[in-house]
């Protein structure tokens, strides 16, 4: 599995808190899903509140 750096914001608009998360996944699509899943299970954040801006392979 490859490592991906997922970057984005939690919250709405420019006031959202930026984040960077490194995840292991088979593809870029699964890296996005893993990031959504981690934020949802660990912090109780809904997918609609998470804005993923980029996914880069490391």
C-alpha angles and dihedrals in degrees: 000000000000128000120241132191110221115197130183147102135287113214132022131311125334091329091069117116112250120232141186120197129180113212136172116232143147095239142009091256092055090047089059092048091048091052092050090048095049094049091045096049099038102038104017093240117157120233091242090063093054119083112190109202102177144002116200128183113234 
